Amino acid sequence: MKRGPIGRFILRWFISALGIWVAAGILGGRVDYTSGVAIVIAGLILAIANTIIKPIVVLLSLPAILFSLGLFMIVINGLMVIIVAKVYSGLHITNFGTAMVAGMIIGLVNYLVTAILEEK
């Protein structure tokens, strides 16, 4: 079954919220949220940031990404998580290192859920 752009965005929203929830569970008090609704809202903001801001940041930092053989993407994912925490007060991140680890966890959850739901 084909998904339209809105369906794909809603799926990204769900996966982002799930990733934030898993990251908060793994990282304990270093990633904290105020309520279940805060996870959903933070997931929405992260999905929007990943849709609009992340491609621009990736394009601007392409030399650093190529030079580091793609490892700079960890920094970019952490930046997206920090942006969400700064924009929405319901999500609290202790520092940038924690945001980078949370970004890696969210990326892993994104990869796993997408692989499971992928059409063959």
Buried (B, 14 or more C-beta within 10 A) or exposed (E): EEEEEEEEBBBBBBBBBBBBBBBBEEBEEBBBBBEEEBBBBBBBBBBBBBBEBBEEBBEEBEEBBEEEEEEBBBBBBBBBBBBBBEBBEBBBBEEEEBBBBBBBBBBEBBEBBEEEEEEE
